[in-house]
């Protein structure tokens, strides 16, 4: 098992290399540069060229990428052009709201998604099933920015239950941090829950048709025990895969949600860095997101073993 | 005795009638304390005012930094850090005597050393500063409170240039400039009523009252005169989504929201807690021509573009409610002393036939006009989309390229890549500062007569002479179709009614404003 984990971790390196190279070219080949953003709309061409030179942006692309590789291999992700601090520090400063948001959305997604899927499967082809899957369809289809704005309107402006925007760090107030994340987490989690509900439903249906479920019922077990003990546990593996994928989706969704709710997280960092062409930060965050995505999926693979003892990694 | 109570009551009534109107009511009395929370559209690219022309940097740092001059409500320069100043009879030497006892936020007293270092740095790196310093022979400081600027040729607008808001010539301590070297300043220290405390990107920028502030004694007027810091702190919070900025002000989480879509005006006006505020200074929406491109370098093609336009339709599409826009030929807005309608016959022509004829005379063969625009500022992209069919009716072929703002700004620097680009010009205090007339600015409008008149405009200070000159310049500009001005527009901001004393000329002035107890 540990050999497997080590091999998976080593396989992470080429993934990061590919992400870094593709990312580098995507960013640098996009027109626009930080110099003109920094100098503002009224700057002359000459001023912009001077600053480009100062920043080293007028050097050949190949020189720039080699320098970047060199620095990255030494563990240095570079220095943000706009934030005036190392990229690693910039990312770590933004980690708290994003990690909290991802976890809270995941909890929301699982709490809504799994029971909905189970109920829909148990009551298949009834109105309950259709209503549950209708809600799931709505969750997948609704744009998160629109859903988020509606939540703000109802729960913040009209009912005054949660703040409209912004984030209170845990160190300042734990309850404040949670309060500022409830609406964003529901926005993000509701979308993800739909996928989980649909996957839970279909794998539950498959499992409920198995012989051992009939056997369990024949032994006279309560239906509750049959569903939750015998069926759900066996139906969890495909669901868990979807939860892992949803984590990636949540990171991507955080870009929109953090912008709508003005949360100072990694998603917001990405979007503002792309808009102002803060190359080192975009590169750094790309590496970070790719790395965490791979890592989460590794974690899920390891969890399979605990859910299904028949699975063995040689 | 019997009459006494009656008399006393009468006396009291008379006294009350006389005195009550003289007493300030609670609502008028400024209240010290509290924190002002401002929802702004995003993050400033840098907080170094010498570096950037971005308006957002000025909005924030104008409360921290001060320059030698600033402008009042009439856009006239008035001294801020300067006590007295003189101009030599040959109009080539300005001598500034600084105010004594002005302290920086680090407690150090401001001297001529700091002013000299700051002006020289501004003249080295700021776009406007470089333009001005091309005409400066030397800056010297004969004693601790005197700064002397010697010019190559007379320049009537020096105090205005030093006091203008955009990329302002603000004063930093010399050591701050020395430690910045060729880069940006690392500490944000100046002499303003608020001092910089912290910048947590995407969370807030915090300014606190500077207790050691040395205020002037004149009455407040625009950005000049006495400045009071009533708030303990000012927080500038980046909130990119306009709907969320509005929701935050409604709910009382923010007191002020920068730039709200004009469509919201009628709805917000009915809310008794809110004040929708329309700016008093006009900016203009524009399409800039590339005078170096083979197509738009051709005067007749530019004139054809101008003739084809229905500018009312453009402005209505871009800004909606007519409160927020107007069609006006003046390149300087109506509120300015130099306003003129010279060239008005070229505005809003709605004449595709004439455009077609001009294109034929120009020998235009249907080469695509490459127009770069953006939806990041919705009005720019909307205007371009409305103009495209107008041009096509006149026989133009238009290649509309919608990109993000950063791409647009990078592309416009390269004359081979474009023919037209969308942007807007904010209000400037004098035609000398108009970007579209600068041959160095993208668009590169370079007309010999115009440049000659511009030189005269810089030299003369007599309003009558300048007005006559400006009329001729504006007329020439329209005849030449240097750039298209679609129309003036006004920006909508939103604040809560408990925010009092807010002034918007020449830019956001939050000093001297306060929060009434709710």
Interface residues (C-beta under 8 A of the other chain):
Chain A: X30 X31 X32 X33 X36 X37 X38 X39 X40 X41 X42 X43 X44 X45 X46 X47 X48 X49 X54 X82 X83 X84 X90 X93 X94 X145 X149 X152 X153 X156 X157 X160 X163 X164 X165 X166 X167 X259 X260 X261 X262 X263 X264 X268 X269 X272 X275 X276 X277
Chain B: X39 X42 X43 X45 X46 X51 X52 X53 X54 X55 X57 X127 X130 X166 X167 X182 X183 X184 X186 X200 X201 X202 X203 X237 X238 X239 X240 X241 X243 X244 X247 X248 X250 X251 X253 X403 X404 X405 X406 X407 X408 X409 X410 X411 X413 X423 X435 X438 X440 X441 X442
